[in-house]
């Protein structure tokens, strides 16, 4: 998943879409991806502007106001996104949309140098990962030494509830109790 996010954040859509088309990704999926890529930045900009406006009007002063402001912001973004999608649909229909969004891209020939560079990079990353995993296996924590030492100590044979009670008694916490003050739920105090 992180590789996919890294690829989408570092590669422009104008280069990514033609490559996905050559690989055989269905046209409908590519169109949705291209529209989402474009509209996500617009949505993010509107969300940041709305949050700044709410902060200027003290919309996030308390927990209750924060929840209310977030709900109002979400509702406004949803309604504006749906209205924008409708306008985009009308605009595409007016321009004679035939089911394919065209993306301009420079044709790139597959060169031996580019293939060699990509292969060497992949091999270097693989060797680095294997070396790192072997080094970490030799480390005392990574190689299971901690588990072996814990087994020698007998830590897994402890009676956990009895040990916790003993610790509570030593710190004077055994007599601490919780009472009902009949004021209602504590969470209601935080929500205004």
C-alpha positions in Angstrom: 0.0 0.0 0.0 2.8 2.4 0.8 4.4 1.7 -2.5 1.2 2.5 -4.3 0.8 5.8 -2.3 4.5 6.7 -3.1 3.9 6.0 -6.8 0.8 8.1 -6.9 2.4 11.0 -5.0 5.6 11.1 -7.1 4.3 10.4 -10.6 2.2 12.9 -12.5 -1.2 11.7 -13.6 -0.3 12.5 -17.2 2.5 9.8 -17.1 0.7 7.3 -14.9 -2.6 7.1 -16.8 -1.1 6.1 -20.2 1.1 3.5 -18.5 -1.9 2.0 -16.8 -3.7 2.0 -20.1 -0.9 0.0 -21.7 -0.9 -2.4 -18.8 -4.6 -3.2 -19.4 -6.5 -1.3 -16.7 -10.1 -0.9 -17.8 -11.0 2.5 -19.3 -13.8 3.2 -16.8 -11.4 2.7 -13.9 -8.9 5.1 -15.5 -11.5 7.8 -16.0 -12.6 7.6 -12.4 -9.0 7.7 -11.2 -8.3 10.7 -13.3 -11.3 12.6 -12.2 -10.7 11.7 -8.5 -7.1 12.8 -8.8 -8.2 16.2 -10.1 -11.1 16.7 -7.7 -9.3 15.6 -4.6 -7.0 18.7 -4.7 -10.1 21.0 -5.1 -11.8 19.2 -2.2 -8.7 19.6 0.0 -8.4 23.3 -0.8 -12.1 23.8 0.0 -11.8 21.9 3.3 -8.8 23.9 4.4 -10.5 27.2 3.5 -13.6 26.1 5.4 -11.7 25.1 8.5 -9.8 28.4 8.5 -13.1 30.2 8.3 -14.5 28.2 11.2 -11.4 28.7 13.3 -11.7 32.5 12.7 -15.2 32.3 14.0 -14.1 30.3 17.1 -15.6 27.1 15.8 -13.1 24.8 17.6 -13.0 26.3 21.1 -14.5 23.3 22.9 -15.1 19.7 22.2 -18.8 20.2 21.5 -18.1 23.1 19.1 -15.4 21.1 17.4 -17.8 18.2 16.7 -20.5 20.6 15.5 -18.0 22.5 13.3 -16.7 19.3 11.8 -20.2 18.1 11.0 -21.1 21.4 9.4 -17.8 21.3 7.3 -18.5 17.8 6.2 -22.0 18.6 5.2 -20.9 21.7 3.2 -18.1 19.7 1.5 -20.5 16.9 0.5 -23.1 19.2 -0.9 -20.5 21.3 -2.8 -18.8 18.1 -4.1 -22.1 16.7 -5.4 -23.0 20.1 -7.1 -19.5 20.2 -8.7 -19.8 16.6 -9.9 -23.2 17.5 -11.5 -21.7 20.6 -13.2 -18.8 18.4 -14.5 -21.2 15.9 -15.9 -23.1 18.6 -17.7 -19.9 20.2 -19.0 -18.6 16.8 -20.3 -22.0 16.1 -22.0 -21.9 19.6 -23.6 -18.5 18.9 -25.0 -19.5 15.6 -26.6 -17.9 13.2 -24.2 -17.6 9.8 -25.8 -16.3 7.7 -22.9 -12.6 8.5 -23.0 -10.7 11.3 -21.3 -7.7 12.2 -23.4 -4.4 12.8 -21.6 -1.5 14.4 -23.4 1.8 12.6 -22.8 5.2 12.5 -24.4 5.8 9.1 -26.1 8.8 7.5 -24.5 10.8 4.8 -26.1 12.1 2.0 -23.8 15.8 2.5 -23.6 18.4 0.0 -22.5 19.9 2.6 -20.1 16.6 3.1 -18.3 16.0 -0.6 -18.0 19.5 -1.2 -16.7 19.1 1.7 -14.1 15.7 0.3 -12.9 17.1 -3.3 -12.6 20.2 -2.1 -10.7 18.1 -0.1 -8.4 15.8 -3.0 -7.7 18.7 -5.4 -7.0 20.4 -2.8 -4.7 17.2 -2.3 -2.7 16.7 -6.1 -2.4 20.3 -6.7 -1.3 20.0 -3.8 1.2 16.8 -5.3 2.6 18.3 -8.8 3.0 21.5 -7.4 4.6 19.4 -5.3 7.0 17.2 -8.3 8.0 20.3 -10.4 8.7 21.9 -7.7 10.8 18.8 -7.3 12.8 18.5 -11.1 13.4 22.0 -11.0 15.0 21.0 -8.1 17.2 20.1 -9.3 20.8 16.6 -8.0 20.6 15.9 -9.2 17.0 17.4 -12.7 17.4 15.1 -13.9 20.1 17.6 -13.4 23.0 15.0 -11.4 24.9 12.6 -14.3 24.8 15.2 -16.8 26.0 16.2 -14.5 28.9 12.6 -14.1 29.9 12.2 -17.9 29.9 15.2 -18.2 32.3 13.7 -15.6 34.6 10.4 -17.5 34.8 8.4 -14.4 34.0 5.8 -16.3 32.0 4.9 -18.4 35.1 3.8 -15.4 37.2 0.3 -15.3 38.6 -0.7 -12.0 37.0 -3.8 -11.1 39.1 -1.9 -11.9 42.4 1.1 -9.8 41.3 -1.1 -6.9 40.4 -2.9 -7.0 43.8 0.4 -7.1 45.5 1.6 -4.0 43.6 -1.6 -2.2 44.4 -1.2 -3.0 48.1 2.4 -1.8 48.1 1.5 1.6 46.6 -1.6 2.0 48.8 -4.0 1.7 45.9 -6.0 -1.3 47.2 -8.5 0.9 49.1 -9.2 3.3 46.2 -12.7 2.8 45.0 -15.1 4.5 42.6 -18.5 5.8 43.8 -21.6 7.1 42.0 -22.1 10.8 42.7 -25.5 10.7 40.8 -24.5 13.5 38.5 -25.0 11.5 35.3 -22.6 10.5 32.7 -19.2 12.2 32.8 -19.1 12.6 29.0 -22.0 15.0 29.0 -19.9 17.6 30.9 -17.6 17.9 27.9 -20.2 18.3 25.2 -21.8 21.7 25.2 
